Amino acid sequence: MEKIQLGKTGLMASRASFGGLPIQRREMDDAVKILRRAYDNGITLFDTAAHYTDSQEKMGKALSDVRHDIIFATKSHHDTKELVTKSIEDSLRQLKTDYIDIFQFHNPPVLPDPEDQNGIFAAALEAKKKGYVRHIGLSLHPTDLAFKAIESGAFETLQYPFSYLSTEKEQELVRKTTADCNMGYIAMKGMAGGLLTNIRACYAFIKQFKGVVPIWGIRTMQELEEWLAVIEEDPDFDDELLAVIEKDRKELGDSFCRSCGYCMPCPAGIEIRSCARMDRLMRRAPWKEFGSALWREKMDRIKDCTECGQCLPKCPYNIDIPNILKFMLDDYNRYYEEHKNETFVNE
């Protein structure tokens, strides 16, 4: 499989890489088989995160014996030096490795300060000095914060949502990251969190952007085989795929939540950043969590929305949040009724 250099890291990643969030929903044996099949077919970058339940553990079990042939990228969402340090140590243990190729700060609300000796960046630097971390990056959602991150020069990689629904400003972010700043660009949500279904169009669109390494969230062996077939075909962008993209752009526009959290807090106590994308969360992450009494209560708070509009000007993507929330509540209740008797919901 073709390799792409991740900017100044010098790491060479497979053109199509593996996003480790969806395999939370697989049993250990199935997940190991999927991960190993991906490696055997040329996928070399495996992205995960500390709070993706057992994703790191599954990757460690599947890939520890080929550790030096692959790239592990993981993340921590913690906001103190002590917790980030512990998170890195836990990741090393779960991944069964003595180093992390790319450590990423996971969607921080503000940029980590490299000069703060007691901050989270210091934790990553200390881990790097010990050899536990080789490169420091971050994973973000807000566009303006992403531009500040690449302009700071403090990070070696940026992970950011990128698909053919991305705006012109987001496409400019790609070009500035890779061409101007020589940073590695890891594209997440290449299928817009499950909104897009034509994987050939998704693949061919991102392929146009030099230096971009997409991570595809893969949950089943069938999904992996579909991706491997597309990778083997290596389709180029053409008029047929352009028609698919134009149709989706017209129908979907920018009306999907990236979970940046800029809209919060909500006066009614609604956890907008999660509730507004519940249709994807409950289908791609472990349903057990989102079927709990706690999450049923959180979703039920949507009924308290007064449509005050405070969230609307805060959203970087101009999403109609009140209407999105109403749809999510209806969809959630319908999905819950269909699945509430499944053993993994109630265990």
C-alpha positions in Angstrom: 0.0 0.0 0.0 1.2 3.5 -0.8 2.8 5.3 2.2 2.4 9.0 3.0 4.9 11.0 5.1 3.3 12.6 8.2 5.1 16.0 7.8 8.2 16.6 9.9 7.7 13.5 12.0 9.2 11.5 9.2 6.7 8.7 9.9 5.5 6.9 6.8 1.8 5.9 7.2 -0.3 3.8 4.9 -2.6 5.9 2.7 -5.6 4.3 4.4 -5.3 3.9 8.2 -7.4 2.4 11.0 -9.6 4.4 13.3 -10.0 2.5 16.5 -13.3 3.9 18.0 -15.8 1.5 16.4 -14.0 -1.7 17.4 -15.2 -1.0 21.0 -18.4 -2.7 19.9 -16.6 -6.0 18.9 -15.8 -8.8 21.2 -12.0 -9.2 21.8 -11.5 -12.2 19.5 -13.3 -10.5 16.6 -11.5 -7.2 17.1 -8.1 -8.9 17.1 -9.0 -10.7 13.8 -10.1 -7.4 12.2 -7.0 -5.6 13.3 -4.7 -8.3 12.2 -6.4 -8.6 8.9 -5.9 -4.8 8.4 -2.2 -5.1 9.2 -1.7 -8.1 6.9 -3.1 -6.1 4.1 -0.8 -3.1 4.5 -2.5 -0.8 7.0 0.2 0.5 9.3 -1.2 3.4 11.3 -3.7 2.6 14.0 -5.3 5.5 15.9 -7.1 5.1 19.2 -7.6 7.0 22.5 -7.5 6.5 26.2 -11.2 6.9 26.6 -12.2 4.5 23.8 -12.9 1.9 26.5 -10.9 -1.3 25.5 -9.8 -0.1 22.0 -6.1 0.2 23.1 -6.2 -3.2 24.8 -7.5 -4.8 21.6 -4.8 -3.1 19.5 -2.1 -4.3 21.9 -3.3 -7.8 21.8 -3.6 -7.9 18.0 -0.4 -6.0 17.1 2.2 -6.2 19.8 4.3 -8.8 17.9 4.6 -6.5 14.9 5.0 -3.3 16.9 8.0 -2.0 15.0 6.2 -2.3 11.7 3.3 0.0 12.7 2.5 3.4 14.0 0.4 3.8 17.2 -1.4 7.1 17.6 -3.3 7.6 20.8 -4.9 10.5 22.7 -5.7 11.8 26.2 -8.5 14.2 27.0 -7.3 14.9 30.5 -6.7 18.5 31.6 -4.0 18.1 34.3 -0.4 17.2 34.1 -0.8 14.4 36.5 -3.7 12.8 34.7 -2.0 13.1 31.3 1.1 11.4 32.7 -1.0 8.6 34.0 -2.9 8.3 30.8 0.3 7.9 28.8 1.5 5.2 31.2 -1.9 3.4 30.9 -1.7 3.6 27.1 1.8 2.1 27.1 0.5 -0.8 29.2 -2.7 -1.4 27.2 -1.0 -1.2 23.8 1.8 -3.5 25.1 4.5 -1.2 23.9 7.3 0.9 25.4 6.6 3.9 23.2 3.8 5.8 21.5 4.6 7.1 18.0 2.1 10.0 18.1 0.6 11.3 21.4 -2.3 13.7 20.8 -4.1 16.0 23.2 -7.8 15.1 22.6 -10.0 18.1 21.7 -8.7 20.5 24.4 -10.9 23.7 24.8 -7.7 25.8 24.6 -4.3 25.1 23.2 -1.9 23.4 25.6 0.8 25.9 26.6 4.4 24.6 25.9 5.8 27.1 28.4 3.6 26.0 31.3 5.9 23.6 33.3 2.9 22.4 35.3 0.5 22.0 32.4 -0.5 19.1 30.1 2.1 19.9 27.4 4.8 19.5 30.0 3.5 16.0 30.7 3.9 15.1 27.1 7.4 16.6 26.9 8.5 14.7 29.9 7.2 11.5 28.4 9.0 12.3 25.2 12.3 12.8 27.1 11.8 9.4 28.7 11.2 7.8 25.2 7.6 7.0 26.0 6.4 9.4 23.3 8.1 10.2 20.0 5.9 12.9 18.5 3.3 15.3 20.0 0.2 16.4 18.2 -3.4 17.2 18.9 -6.9 16.3 17.8 -9.3 19.2 17.4 -12.8 20.2 16.1 -13.0 24.0 16.1 -11.5 25.4 12.9 -10.2 28.6 14.4 -8.4 26.7 17.2 -6.9 24.4 14.6 -5.5 27.3 12.7 -3.9 28.7 15.9 -2.4 25.3 16.6 -0.6 25.0 13.3 0.5 28.6 13.5 2.0 28.0 17.0 4.6 25.6 15.7 4.3 23.6 18.9 2.8 20.5 17.4 3.9 17.9 14.8 0.6 16.5 13.8 -3.0 17.7 13.6 -6.0 15.4 13.6 -9.1 17.1 12.3 -12.5 16.2 10.7 -12.2 16.1 6.9 -14.6 14.8 4.3 -16.2 16.0 1.1 -18.7 17.9 3.3 -15.9 20.1 4.6 -16.0 23.8 4.0 -13.6 25.8 1.9 -12.0 27.1 5.1 -11.4 23.5 6.3 -9.8 22.6 3.0 -7.6 25.7 3.3 -6.6 24.3 6.8 -5.4 21.1 5.1 -3.3 23.0 2.6 -1.8 25.3 5.3 -1.1 22.3 7.6 0.7 20.2 5.1 2.3 22.6 2.6 3.0 25.7 4.7 3.7 24.2 8.1 5.0 20.7 7.1 2.8 19.1 9.8 1.3 15.7 9.5 -2.4 15.8 8.8 -4.6 12.9 10.1 -8.1 13.2 8.7 -10.8 11.8 11.0 -14.5 11.4 10.2 -13.9 11.0 6.5 -17.4 9.6 6.2 -18.8 12.5 8.3 -19.4 10.3 11.3 -21.5 7.9 9.3 -23.5 10.4 7.3 -21.7 9.4 4.0 -22.1 5.9 2.6 -20.2 5.9 -0.8 -16.7 4.9 0.3 -15.3 5.2 -3.1 -16.3 8.9 -3.2 -14.9 9.4 0.3 -11.6 7.8 -0.5 -11.1 9.5 -3.9 -12.0 13.0 -2.5 -9.4 12.8 0.3 -6.8 11.2 -2.1 -6.7 14.6 -3.9 -5.0 16.3 -0.9 -1.3 15.6 -0.7 0.0 14.7 2.7 -3.3 13.8 4.2 -3.6 10.4 6.0 -7.3 9.4 6.6 -8.2 7.1 9.4 -11.3 5.1 8.6 -13.4 3.9 11.5 -13.9 0.1 11.0 -16.2 -2.0 13.1 -16.7 -5.3 11.3 -14.7 -7.6 9.1 -17.2 -6.9 6.2 -16.5 -3.1 6.5 -12.8 -3.8 6.5 -13.1 -6.0 3.4 -15.0 -3.2 1.6 -12.3 -0.8 2.5 -9.5 -3.1 1.4 -11.3 -3.5 -2.0 -11.5 0.2 -2.5 -7.8 0.6 -1.5 -6.9 -2.0 -4.0 -8.9 -0.3 -6.7 -7.5 3.1 -5.7 -10.2 5.1 -7.5 -9.4 8.6 -8.8 -11.8 11.5 -8.6 -14.1 11.5 -11.7 -17.4 12.9 -12.9 -19.4 10.0 -11.5 -18.0 10.5 -8.0 -18.4 14.2 -8.3 -22.1 13.7 -9.0 -22.3 11.6 -5.8 -20.6 14.3 -3.8 -22.7 17.2 -5.2 -25.9 15.3 -4.3 -24.7 14.7 -0.8 -23.6 18.2 -0.3 -26.9 19.5 -1.4 -28.8 17.1 0.9 -26.6 17.2 3.9 -24.8 20.6 3.8 -23.0 21.4 7.0 -25.8 20.2 9.3 -24.0 17.7 11.4 -22.4 18.1 14.8 -18.6 17.8 15.1 -18.8 17.8 19.0 -16.5 20.8 19.5 -18.5 22.0 22.5 -18.5 25.7 21.6 -22.3 25.8 22.0 -22.1 24.9 25.7 -23.1 25.4 28.4 -26.9 25.2 27.7 -29.2 27.2 30.0 -31.5 24.2 30.1 -28.7 21.8 31.1 -28.7 19.9 27.8 -25.4 18.3 26.9 -25.6 19.5 23.4 -22.2 18.2 22.2 -23.2 14.6 22.8 -26.9 14.8 22.4 -26.7 16.5 19.0 -24.8 13.5 17.5 -26.5 10.7 19.4 -27.5 8.9 16.2 -23.9 8.2 15.4 -22.7 7.7 19.0 -25.2 4.9 19.8 -24.5 3.1 16.5 -20.7 3.3 16.5 -19.7 3.3 20.2 -20.8 0.8 22.8 -24.6 1.0 23.1 -24.4 -0.2 26.7 -23.2 3.2 27.8 -25.7 5.2 25.8 -28.6 3.0 26.8 -28.0 3.6 30.5 -30.4 5.4 32.8 -27.9 8.3 33.0 -28.0 8.8 29.2 -31.8 8.4 29.0 -32.0 11.2 31.5 -29.6 13.4 29.5 -31.5 12.8 26.3 -34.8 13.5 28.0 -33.6 17.0 28.9 -34.0 17.9 25.3 -37.6 18.3 26.1 -36.6 21.3 28.3 -35.2 23.2 25.3 -36.8 26.6 25.2 -35.3 27.5 21.8 -33.7 30.5 23.4 -31.1 30.6 20.6 -28.1 31.1 22.8 -26.3 28.1 21.3 -26.8 29.2 17.7 -24.2 32.0 17.3 -21.6 30.0 19.2 -21.7 27.1 16.7 -18.7 27.3 14.3 -20.7 25.3 11.8 -24.0 27.2 11.9 -26.0 24.1 12.8 -29.7 24.5 13.6 -29.2 23.0 17.0 -32.7 23.1 18.5 -34.1 21.2 15.5 -31.2 18.8 15.4 -31.8 18.0 19.1 -35.5 17.3 18.5 -34.6 14.8 15.7 -32.0 13.1 17.9 -34.4 12.6 20.8 -37.0 11.0 18.5 -34.3 8.8 16.9 -32.8 7.9 20.3 -36.2 6.8 21.7 -36.9 4.7 18.6 -33.5 3.0 18.7 -33.7 2.4 22.4 -37.1 0.7 22.1 -35.7 -1.5 19.4 -32.6 -2.6 21.4 -33.5 -2.3 25.1 -33.9 -6.1 25.5 -30.5 -6.9 24.1 -28.1 -8.5 26.6 -25.3 -6.0 26.1 -27.7 -3.2 27.0 -28.8 -4.6 30.4 -25.7 -6.5 31.6 
